[in-house]
Amino acid sequence: MKTLDQMNLEGQRVLIRSDLNVPIQNGQVTSAARIEASLPTMRQALAAGAAVMVMSHLGRPTEGQPEDRFSLKPVAEKLTVMLGQPVDLVSDWIDGVEVEPGQLVLLENVRFLKGEKANDEALAKKMAGLCDVFCMDAFATAHRAQASTEGVIRQAKAQGKQACAGPLLAAEVQALDKALADPARPLVAIVGGAKVSGKLEVLEALIEKVDQLIVGGGIANTFLAAAGHRIGASLHEPDLVDTAEQLMERAKEKGASIPLPTDVVTAERFHQDAHPSLRDVAKVHKDEMILDIGPESAQVLADIIKNAGTVIWNGPVGVFEFEHFSKGTKVVAQAVGETDGFTLAGGGDTIAAIEKFGVADQVDYISTAGGAFLEYVEGKELPALAALSAA
């Protein structure tokens, strides 16, 4: 892939596809992490003397039906403060944008345009027509073949223009390759979440690569059921118990392991004020739900993580949003922060846990992506990366 630093940007119209899909409440950005991650790319283009246009999606509006609650207006206001220069929001931009060198404008939500999700050829052509250089910097959307992610790259090249990867996207790919292509051993993956079905392909891919696969949340409950434990009323997937058993068998064949909890924290209801009970994993009551791992299990996982050469983390090991059931994820987060190995974390819940437990500065690379992160780990070809790499 060509990268932004290889481009001559002076006096050029540069269109950047960023991921500014941030949480907004009452017209205010409540977490600016994704904006912060995108700023160096914008600053680089501005410093090089480019006229800069930035496009992004926000939420899931109905195509062709703009709504105020999905407007990027609060993002433009936040960017004005963070960049230290005015950032205007351009509502009607697809047929042309006025922007001068040294100026940056934000284009309204790409999902307000009909044909965005379907990767409409005519729409992608119009996007490419806005610029001299297209910069794909939204790794979090690289797994989607849409007009603003994949189509615009092909159309820019077809029009004889430059298409390149931004520094954020390039750094994401570099960090993932470091963790997956030739990792320092032992390679430990932590995969949490509600359902095995949602992460089955990533679990199958990782079991072929890792030395230890730590599972958490509802995923771990399904594995506990596969190991013959009674898990009471815990969230799990009965239909995938056999699959979990097969994954454990595959791990043994590969000389890897899937360490399961020996003690758990349970409750009779899913609520932040629910009374927590510490149980041996063999003594979970039939009316109880497993909502976290116990201190003994957390310490075992912490020791595994601290001795790792590489750690890939996607998903918490308990219901960390509830204080009573956050200790397991806290211990895991602190271990990820303390290990000398290379650490890579990705996904919304993971980033929330990293922020909650204050280890962001200790994690080597925090990916802004969720689905794209997982698909890359699975070994799938991401449409936007394929388009950037194509001749």
TIZASE-305603 format. One line per field, with one value per residue (C-alpha): residue in one letter; x, y, z. Coordinates in steps of 0.1 Angstrom, whole numbers, plus 2048, in hexadecimal, padded with zeros to 3 digits. Each point is the difference from the previous one (the first is absolute). Example, Ala and Ser with C-alpha at 12.3 -4.5 7.8 and 13.67 -1.06 7.14 Angstrom:
BEGIN
r [a,s]
x [87B,80E]
y [7D3,822]
z [84E,7F9]
***
This chain:
BEGIN
r [m,k,t,l,d,q,m,n,l,e,g,q,r,v,l,i,r,s,d,l,n,v,p,i,q,n,g,q,v,t,s,a,a,r,i,e,a,s,l,p,t,m,r,q,a,l,a,a,g,a,a,v,m,v,m,s,h,l,g,r,p,t,e,g,q,p,e,d,r,f,s,l,k,p,v,a,e,k,l,t,v,m,l,g,q,p,v,d,l,v,s,d,w,i,d,g,v,e,v,e,p,g,q,l,v,l,l,e,n,v,r,f,l,k,g,e,k,a,n,d,e,a,l,a,k,k,m,a,g,l,c,d,v,f,c,m,d,a,f,a,t,a,h,r,a,q,a,s,t,e,g,v,i,r,q,a,k,a,q,g,k,q,a,c,a,g,p,l,l,a,a,e,v,q,a,l,d,k,a,l,a,d,p,a,r,p,l,v,a,i,v,g,g,a,k,v,s,g,k,l,e,v,l,e,a,l,i,e,k,v,d,q,l,i,v,g,g,g,i,a,n,t,f,l,a,a,a,g,h,r,i,g,a,s,l,h,e,p,d,l,v,d,t,a,e,q,l,m,e,r,a,k,e,k,g,a,s,i,p,l,p,t,d,v,v,t,a,e,r,f,h,q,d,a,h,p,s,l,r,d,v,a,k,v,h,k,d,e,m,i,l,d,i,g,p,e,s,a,q,v,l,a,d,i,i,k,n,a,g,t,v,i,w,n,g,p,v,g,v,f,e,f,e,h,f,s,k,g,t,k,v,v,a,q,a,v,g,e,t,d,g,f,t,l,a,g,g,g,d,t,i,a,a,i,e,k,f,g,v,a,d,q,v,d,y,i,s,t,a,g,g,a,f,l,e,y,v,e,g,k,e,l,p,a,l,a,a,l,s,a,a]
x [800,80B,7FF,7F8,824,80A,7E7,808,7E3,809,7E2,7EE,7DC,802,7E2,805,7E8,802,7EE,7EF,7E3,801,7E6,7EA,7E8,7EC,814,821,81C,804,81F,819,817,7FA,803,821,80D,7F7,810,824,7F4,7ED,81D,818,7EB,7FB,825,809,7EA,7E2,7DC,7F0,7DE,7F7,7E3,7F3,7E0,7EE,7E7,7E7,7E9,7E8,811,7F3,7EF,816,7F8,80E,809,818,80F,826,7FA,80D,81E,808,7FD,818,818,801,80C,818,810,801,7F1,7DC,7F1,7E0,7E7,7F5,7DD,7FC,822,7FE,7FE,81D,812,811,820,821,823,805,7DB,7EE,7DB,7EB,7E7,7DE,7F9,808,7E2,7E8,808,7ED,817,81B,7FB,7F9,821,7EE,818,7F2,802,824,809,7F3,814,820,7F8,803,825,823,80B,7E9,80C,7F0,806,7E2,80D,7E0,7EC,81A,7EC,7E2,7FE,7EE,802,814,818,807,7ED,810,823,7FA,7EF,81D,819,7EA,800,826,801,814,7F1,813,7FF,800,818,7E5,7F5,825,808,7E2,80B,824,7F6,7E9,81C,819,7E7,7F6,81A,81F,7F6,818,7F6,7EC,7E4,7E1,7DE,7E4,7DE,7E2,7DC,7DC,800,816,7EC,80A,825,801,816,819,802,806,81B,811,801,817,818,801,810,7E4,7DD,7EE,7DB,7E9,7DC,7E4,819,812,7DF,7FA,823,7F9,7E1,815,818,7E3,7F9,7DD,7FD,7DD,7ED,820,7FF,80E,7F8,7F5,802,825,80B,80C,813,811,809,810,814,80E,809,811,813,80E,80A,813,811,7EC,7E9,7DE,802,7DE,7F5,802,7ED,7E5,7EB,7DB,7DF,7DB,7F8,812,802,81B,7F1,7FD,810,821,809,822,7FD,816,7F8,7F1,7E8,7EC,7DB,7E6,7F0,821,812,825,809,825,81E,80C,821,812,7F8,809,822,806,7F7,816,81E,7FA,7FD,81E,816,7F4,815,7E2,7DC,7E2,7E2,7DC,7E4,7FC,7FF,7E2,7E5,819,7E6,7F2,818,7F9,80A,81D,81D,809,802,814,81A,803,803,81B,813,7FE,80E,81C,80D,821,7F1,7F1,7DB,7E5,7DC,7E1,7DA,7E9,7FB,825,808,7E6,811,822,7F4,7ED,81E,819,819,7FD,824,80D,7F0,817,7E5,7DB,7EC,7E2,7F0,7E8,7F3,81E,818,7EF,7FE,825,808,7EB,816,7E4,808,7F3,7F1,80F,823,7FD,7F6,81D,818,7F3,815]
y [800,823,816,825,809,7F5,819,824,812,824,812,7DF,7F9,7E3,7EB,7EC,7E4,801,7ED,81B,7EA,80C,7FF,820,809,821,80D,7FA,7E7,7EA,7EE,810,7E2,7FA,825,801,7E2,811,822,7F8,7F7,821,814,7EF,809,824,805,7F4,81C,7EC,80A,7E5,7F0,7E6,7E8,7E7,7ED,804,7E6,7EE,819,7F6,808,81F,80C,819,803,819,7E4,7F1,821,805,823,7F8,7F0,81F,815,7E8,800,826,7FF,7E3,80C,824,80D,804,7E0,806,7E5,7FD,7F2,7FD,7F6,7E3,817,816,80F,822,7FC,813,7F4,800,7FD,7E1,7F9,7E4,7F0,7F6,7DB,7EA,7EA,81C,7F8,7E6,7E5,803,7DD,7F0,80D,812,806,823,80C,7F3,812,821,7FB,7FA,81E,817,7FB,7FD,7E7,7E8,7F5,7E1,804,7EE,7DD,7FA,801,7EE,7DF,811,803,821,81F,815,7E3,7E9,80F,822,7F1,7ED,81E,818,7E8,7FD,826,801,80D,7F5,7E9,7F9,7F3,81A,7FC,7F3,7E4,7F8,7FE,7E9,7E8,801,7F8,7E4,7F1,802,7ED,7E6,7FB,7FA,805,7FD,7E1,7F6,810,805,80A,80C,7FE,80B,807,7F3,7E6,7E5,804,825,7F7,7DC,807,814,7E5,7E6,815,808,7DD,7F8,81C,805,7EF,809,80B,811,802,816,80B,7EB,7F0,7F1,7F3,7EC,7F1,7F8,7EE,7ED,7F6,7F1,81B,80A,825,807,81C,80E,80F,7E6,7EF,7DB,7FB,808,7EB,7E5,81A,80C,7DC,7FC,821,7F3,7DF,814,814,7E0,7F3,821,7FF,81F,805,811,807,800,810,7EC,819,819,81D,7FA,812,7F7,81E,814,822,817,7FD,7DA,7EE,7EF,7DD,7F0,7DC,7E3,7F9,7DE,810,819,7FF,7F9,823,813,811,801,825,801,7EA,7FB,80D,7DE,7FE,824,7FA,7E2,815,81D,7E9,7F3,823,80E,7E4,804,80C,80E,806,806,80C,803,7FF,801,7E1,80B,81A,81B,81C,7F5,807,7DF,7EC,815,7F2,7E4,818,819,7E5,7F6,825,806,7E1,80B,822,7F0,7E5,806,7F0,812,808,807,807,808,803,818,7ED,7F9,825,809,7E8,80E,823,7F5,7EF,81A,7EB,812,80D,7DD,7EE,801,804,806,7FA,817,7E3,7E5,7EB,808,7F7,7DE,7F9,808,7E8,7E6,804,80E,818,823,811,822,7F2,7EB,81E,815,7E3,7FA,80E]
z [800,7F9,81F,806,807,7DD,7F0,7F4,811,7FB,7F0,7FB,809,819,80A,820,80A,826,81B,814,80B,824,81C,802,81C,801,7E2,811,7F8,81F,7F5,7E8,7FE,7DB,7F8,813,7EC,7DF,807,7F6,7DC,7FD,80E,7E9,7E1,80C,808,7DD,7F1,7F6,7FD,817,7FF,81A,7FD,819,80A,821,80D,7EB,7EF,7E5,7DF,7EE,820,813,825,819,819,7E6,7F5,803,80D,823,7F1,7EC,81F,813,7E3,800,824,7FC,7DF,80C,7E0,7F2,7F2,7EC,7FB,7DB,7FD,7DA,7F4,7E7,7E1,80B,81E,803,815,800,807,826,806,80C,7FC,80D,7E8,80F,808,7E1,80B,7F7,7DC,7ED,7F3,81A,810,7DE,7F3,7E4,7E3,7F6,825,803,7DF,80E,820,7ED,7EA,81E,805,7F2,81B,813,822,811,825,80F,808,814,7DF,7EA,801,7F0,7DA,7FF,7EA,819,809,7E2,7E2,803,800,7DF,7F0,80B,7EF,7E1,7FE,801,823,81E,81B,820,823,81D,81D,817,7E8,7F8,826,806,7E5,80C,824,7F5,7EA,81D,817,7E6,7E4,816,824,81E,813,814,7EC,817,7F3,817,7F0,814,7F7,803,7E5,7F1,7DF,7FD,802,7F5,7E1,814,81A,7E5,7F0,821,80C,7E2,80A,826,81D,818,7F8,81D,7FC,814,806,7F1,7E9,81F,80D,7E0,804,825,7F5,7E6,81C,813,81A,80B,7F9,80E,7EE,7F1,7DD,7E8,7DF,804,7DA,800,81E,7E7,7EC,820,808,7DE,804,821,7EF,7E4,819,810,7DD,7FA,822,80A,81D,808,825,810,821,820,814,7F5,80D,7FD,806,7FE,7E9,7E6,811,80D,823,7FF,81E,7F5,80C,7FB,7F6,7F7,7DB,809,819,7EC,80B,7E6,803,7FF,7E3,7FC,7FC,806,807,824,80F,7FD,7DB,7FA,80F,7EA,7E1,80C,803,7DD,7F2,813,7F1,7DD,7E3,7ED,80D,7EA,814,7F3,81A,826,816,815,802,808,7FD,822,81C,812,7E1,7F3,814,7E8,7E2,816,808,7DB,7F6,819,7F5,7DC,80B,814,7E8,7ED,7E2,7E2,807,7E7,80B,7EB,801,812,820,803,7FB,81A,819,7F8,807,81F,810,7F5,7EC,7DE,802,807,7E2,7E2,7E6,805,7E0,7F9,7ED,80A,7E3,7EA,81C,804,7DA,7FC,81D,7EE,7E1,7EA,7E4,809,7E1,806,805,7E1,7EC,80E,7F8,7DC,7E3]
***
